[in-house]
Amino acid sequence: MDMKGLAISMGIGAAAGAVAIMMMPRNNTARKLASKAATQVEQAASKLGTALENKLESTLN
């Protein structure tokens, strides 16, 4: 399988997993853990974006 096919398969799998978790009741442990993980990923991505932006600005100036 080439990288494009692998990426598509992984994306479909992640989307299916996300749908399954979102269909669970709000008090389900798996849903709570998935929510915490999503929040942490979002925070990490935000920090990374800010760091890259600052690095780019300092490089350009």
QUIMODA-V670592 format. One record per pair of residues at least 24 apart in sequence whose ideal C-beta (glycine too) atoms are under 6 Angstrom apart, sorted by the first residue. I is the first residue (numbers start at 0). J is the second residue. Records with the same first field share a line. If there is no record, write none. Layout:
# QUIMODA-V670592
I=J, J
This chain:
# QUIMODA-V670592
none
